[in-house]
Amino acid sequence: MSDPNDFQEEMKKFKKQFEGVNKQFPGFGKFGGVFVILILILIGTFSSFYTVEPDEEAVVLKFGKYTGSPKPPGLHFKVPFGVDRVIKVQTKRVLQEEFGFRTNTISRRSSTSYSARNYDLESLMLTGDLNVADVEWVVQYQISDPYNFLFRTSSPIVNIRDVAESIMRRVVGDRTVTEILTTGRKEIAGLAKELMQQVLNKYELGINVVTVKLQDVNPPDMVKPSFNEVNEAKQEQEKAINQAEKVYNQIIPEAKGKAEKLITEAEGYALELVNKAKGDASRFALEFKEYSRAPQITRKRLYLEAMEEIIKSQENLVIIDSEVKGMLPIFLNQITK
């Protein structure tokens, strides 16, 4: 923050310089007052305006005290000579903090270099199943309240990093190492973002967490060979299980299809027999009804119908009355056949 006595000190320095110039140039004193006034007017004019960029907001301090609200992008007026002090904050830009590694920008070549050395204290974490994982992650955030970001704490970046690291260790400590290395990364990042935002809001740091992303998760270097062997064994196990499931999926559905076919055929045959039995019963009932009305006629009709069916099933059948005498041999051979 600016000191209210800054302006007085600047004026004392300027007065000493003016006295030195007056000693070297005696005639300067006649017009010195006018010259000083003109200089002060020019300085005040050029220092009375300031520009806030599109990705910024400005906080204005009057004699070191915050007044009003943050200034939006554009051209603004301020009281010169140290009365108003302007602090610009990049509220629209997404800022980033890296954990477990650093990305260094090389300006000469306009490129970046990745370094994960000497950051083990940030990245090594204890998991819920008492294993150790090397977790590298990124927190992206925006400044939502410039006043809280500037004046609620003396070291907002340090506070953001401390909160992010404690939350990430808490979330990782509730998961197994397999979840962290495989399927649980998205869930861990989402939960860490939510918990970080809650803590930052509680402390009123004026920070909005945009995203939390796990960059790289690996076992520690000293146990990587053993861990890779375990993963290979698990992959072989999954391969064997998949092959067994493939055979199972080929045989079981086929057997189920055959069983369903047999069941369907049996059900159809049973239905056919039942329907046939019902039809026979209904026909017998009708015949019995007719028989009850006219027994002799019905008996004769049934006999004739039965004989008709029997005769139809025979070929070259000759019927001869038993009382006939002197049958020709051709008929006898036919009867024998």
C-alpha positions in Angstrom: 0.0 0.0 0.0 1.1 3.6 -0.6 2.4 5.8 2.2 0.5 9.2 2.6 3.8 10.9 3.1 5.2 9.9 -0.3 4.0 13.1 -1.9 5.7 15.2 0.8 9.0 13.4 0.4 8.9 13.7 -3.4 8.3 17.5 -3.0 11.3 17.8 -0.6 13.5 16.0 -3.2 12.2 18.2 -5.9 12.9 21.3 -3.8 16.5 20.3 -3.2 17.0 19.7 -6.9 15.5 23.0 -7.7 17.8 24.8 -5.2 20.8 23.1 -6.8 19.7 24.3 -10.3 19.1 27.8 -9.0 22.6 28.0 -7.7 24.1 26.9 -11.0 21.8 29.2 -13.0 21.1 32.3 -11.0 18.6 33.7 -13.5 16.5 30.6 -13.4 14.9 31.7 -10.1 12.9 34.5 -11.8 10.9 32.0 -13.9 11.4 29.0 -11.7 8.0 29.2 -10.0 6.2 29.3 -13.3 8.3 26.5 -14.6 7.6 24.3 -11.6 3.9 25.0 -11.8 3.9 24.0 -15.5 5.9 20.8 -14.7 3.5 19.9 -11.9 0.5 20.5 -14.2 2.0 18.3 -16.9 2.9 15.6 -14.5 -0.6 15.7 -12.9 -2.3 15.6 -16.3 -0.4 12.6 -17.6 -0.7 10.7 -14.3 -4.4 11.4 -13.8 -5.5 8.8 -16.2 -4.9 5.1 -16.4 -6.0 2.2 -18.6 -7.4 -1.1 -17.5 -6.9 -3.9 -20.0 -9.8 -6.2 -21.1 -8.6 -9.1 -18.9 -8.1 -6.9 -15.8 -9.9 -5.1 -13.1 -8.4 -2.2 -11.1 -8.5 -1.6 -7.3 -8.0 2.0 -6.3 -6.5 3.0 -2.9 -7.0 6.6 -1.7 -4.2 7.4 0.8 -3.8 3.7 1.2 -7.4 2.9 2.0 -9.7 0.9 -0.3 -12.7 2.9 -1.6 -15.4 2.1 -4.0 -15.5 -1.1 -6.1 -13.1 -2.6 -8.7 -12.8 -0.6 -11.9 -13.8 -2.4 -15.2 -11.7 -2.4 -18.3 -11.3 1.0 -20.0 -9.9 4.5 -19.4 -10.3 5.9 -15.8 -9.4 9.0 -13.8 -7.4 9.1 -10.6 -6.1 11.8 -8.3 -2.4 12.2 -9.0 0.7 12.8 -6.9 0.3 9.6 -4.8 -3.2 10.4 -3.6 -4.7 7.5 -5.5 -2.8 4.2 -6.0 -4.0 1.8 -8.7 -3.5 -2.0 -8.5 -4.4 -4.0 -11.5 -5.6 -7.6 -11.1 -6.0 -10.1 -14.0 -9.5 -11.3 -13.2 -10.4 -12.6 -16.6 -7.3 -14.7 -17.2 -7.2 -18.4 -16.1 -4.1 -18.8 -13.9 -2.5 -22.1 -13.1 -0.6 -23.8 -10.3 1.4 -27.0 -10.9 2.1 -29.7 -8.4 4.7 -32.4 -8.6 6.3 -30.8 -11.7 7.1 -27.5 -13.3 6.7 -26.2 -16.9 9.4 -23.7 -17.6 9.1 -21.4 -20.6 12.2 -20.7 -22.6 11.7 -17.3 -24.1 14.5 -17.5 -26.7 13.0 -20.4 -28.4 9.4 -19.8 -27.4 9.1 -23.3 -26.1 8.5 -25.0 -22.8 10.4 -27.6 -20.8 9.0 -30.2 -18.4 10.7 -30.9 -15.1 9.5 -33.3 -12.3 12.7 -33.4 -10.3 12.9 -32.3 -6.7 9.1 -32.1 -6.3 8.6 -35.5 -4.6 7.4 -33.7 -1.4 4.4 -32.5 -3.4 3.7 -35.5 -5.5 4.3 -38.6 -3.3 1.0 -39.5 -1.5 -0.2 -42.3 0.7 -3.3 -44.1 -0.6 -6.1 -45.7 1.3 -4.7 -49.2 1.0 -1.3 -48.0 2.4 0.5 -47.8 -0.9 2.3 -44.8 -2.3 1.5 -43.0 -5.5 3.3 -40.3 -7.4 0.6 -37.8 -8.3 1.1 -34.8 -10.6 -1.8 -32.4 -11.0 -2.7 -28.9 -12.1 -5.1 -26.4 -10.6 -6.5 -23.7 -12.8 -8.3 -20.8 -11.2 -9.6 -17.2 -11.7 -9.6 -14.3 -9.4 -13.3 -13.6 -8.7 -12.9 -10.9 -6.1 -9.9 -8.6 -6.5 -10.3 -7.0 -3.0 -10.4 -10.3 -1.2 -7.5 -11.6 -3.3 -5.3 -8.6 -2.4 -6.2 -7.8 1.2 -7.7 -10.9 2.8 -4.3 -12.6 3.0 -0.7 -11.5 2.5 0.2 -14.6 0.4 -2.8 -15.7 -1.7 -0.8 -18.0 -4.0 0.8 -19.8 -1.0 -2.6 -20.3 0.5 -4.0 -21.7 -2.8 -1.2 -24.2 -3.0 -1.5 -25.2 0.6 -5.3 -25.8 0.2 -4.9 -27.7 -3.1 -2.2 -30.0 -1.7 -4.1 -30.8 1.5 -7.3 -31.5 -0.3 -5.6 -33.7 -2.9 -3.9 -35.7 -0.2 -7.2 -36.1 1.6 -9.0 -37.4 -1.6 -6.1 -39.7 -2.6 -6.0 -41.1 0.9 -9.6 -42.3 0.6 -8.9 -44.3 -2.6 -6.9 -47.5 -3.4 -3.8 -47.2 -5.6 -5.5 -49.1 -8.4 -8.4 -46.6 -8.5 -5.9 -43.7 -8.6 -3.9 -45.2 -11.4 -6.8 -46.4 -13.5 -10.6 -45.6 -13.3 -10.8 -43.2 -10.4 -8.8 -40.3 -11.8 -11.8 -38.3 -13.1 -13.8 -38.8 -9.9 -10.8 -37.7 -7.8 -10.3 -34.5 -9.9 -14.0 -33.6 -9.6 -14.2 -34.2 -5.9 -10.9 -32.3 -5.2 -12.2 -29.3 -7.2 -15.4 -29.2 -5.2 -13.7 -29.5 -1.8 -11.1 -26.8 -2.7 -13.8 -24.4 -3.7 -15.5 -24.9 -0.4 -12.4 -24.2 1.6 -11.4 -21.1 -0.5 -14.9 -19.7 -0.1 -14.7 -20.2 3.7 -11.5 -18.2 3.8 -12.9 -15.5 1.4 -9.8 -15.5 -0.8 -11.7 -14.4 -3.9 -10.7 -17.4 -5.9 -12.9 -19.4 -8.3 -11.5 -22.9 -9.1 -11.9 -23.6 -12.9 -10.6 -27.1 -13.0 -8.4 -29.7 -11.3 -6.7 -32.1 -13.6 -4.5 -35.1 -12.8 -1.6 -34.9 -15.3 0.3 -38.1 -14.5 -0.1 -40.7 -11.9 2.5 -43.4 -11.4 4.0 -45.6 -8.7 7.2 -44.4 -7.2 10.4 -45.1 -9.2 11.8 -47.5 -6.7 8.8 -49.9 -6.9 7.9 -49.5 -10.6 9.5 -52.8 -11.7 7.4 -54.8 -9.1 4.4 -52.8 -9.9 4.7 -53.5 -13.6 5.0 -57.2 -12.8 1.8 -57.1 -10.8 0.1 -55.3 -13.7 1.3 -57.9 -16.2 0.0 -60.7 -13.9 -3.4 -58.9 -13.7 -3.5 -58.5 -17.4 -2.8 -62.2 -17.9 -5.6 -63.0 -15.4 -8.0 -60.7 -17.2 -7.0 -62.3 -20.5 -7.7 -65.8 -19.2 -11.1 -64.6 -17.7 -12.0 -63.0 -21.1 -11.2 -66.2 -23.0 -13.3 -68.3 -20.5 -16.2 -65.8 -20.8 -15.9 -66.0 -24.6 -16.2 -69.8 -24.6 -19.0 -69.5 -22.0 -20.9 -67.1 -24.2 -20.6 -69.4 -27.2 -21.7 -72.7 -25.4 -24.3 -71.5 -22.9 -26.5 -69.5 -25.3 -26.4 -72.5 -27.8 -27.4 -74.9 -25.1 -30.1 -72.5 -23.9 -31.4 -72.2 -27.4 -31.6 -76.0 -27.9 -33.3 -76.4 -24.5 -35.9 -73.7 -25.4 -36.5 -75.4 -28.8 -37.2 -78.7 -27.1 -39.4 -77.1 -24.5 -41.3 -75.3 -27.3 -41.7 -78.5 -29.3 -42.9 -80.4 -26.2 -45.4 -77.6 -25.3 -46.6 -77.7 -28.9 -47.0 -81.5 -28.9 -48.8 -81.4 -25.5 -51.1 -78.7 -26.8 -51.8 -80.7 -29.9 -52.7 -83.8 -27.8 -54.9 -81.8 -25.5 -56.7 -80.2 -28.4 -57.1 -83.6 -30.1 -58.4 -85.1 -26.9 -60.8 -82.3 -26.4 -62.0 -82.6 -30.1 -62.5 -86.4 -29.6 -64.4 -85.8 -26.4 -66.6 -83.2 -28.1 -67.2 -85.5 -31.0 -68.0 -88.4 -28.7 -70.4 -86.2 -26.8 -72.2 -85.2 -29.9 -72.4 -88.8 -31.2 -73.7 -89.9 -27.8 -76.3 -87.3 -27.9 -77.5 -88.5 -31.3 -77.2 -92.1 -30.2 -79.5 -91.3 -27.2 -82.1 -90.0 -29.6 -82.0 -92.9 -32.2 -79.8 -95.8 -31.0 -80.5 -98.1 -34.0 -79.9 -95.6 -36.7 -76.8 -94.1 -35.0 -75.4 -97.6 -34.4 -75.9 -98.5 -38.1 -74.4 -95.2 -39.3 -71.3 -95.7 -37.1 -70.9 -99.2 -38.4 -71.2 -98.2 -42.0 -68.7 -95.3 -41.5 -66.2 -97.7 -39.8 -66.6 -100.3 -42.6 -66.1 -97.5 -45.2 -62.8 -96.5 -43.6 -61.6 -100.1 -43.4 -62.5 -100.9 -47.0 -60.8 -97.8 -48.3 -57.6 -98.9 -46.7 -57.6 -102.2 -48.6 -56.5 -102.8 -52.2 -58.1 -105.4 -54.6 -60.6 -106.5 -52.0 -63.4 -108.9 -53.1 -66.3 -109.5 -50.9 -68.2 -112.8 -51.5 -71.3 -114.0 -49.8 -70.4 -117.1 -47.8 -73.4 -119.0 -49.2 -72.3 -118.7 -52.8 -71.2 -122.1 -54.3 -69.0 -122.9 -57.3 -66.6 -119.9 -57.1 -64.4 -119.6 -60.2 -60.7 -120.2 -59.6 -59.6 -116.7 -60.5 -61.7 -115.4 -57.6 -60.2 -118.1 -55.4 -56.6 -117.1 -56.3 -57.6 -113.5 -55.7 -59.0 -114.4 -52.3 -55.8 -116.3 -51.4 -53.6 -113.4 -52.4 
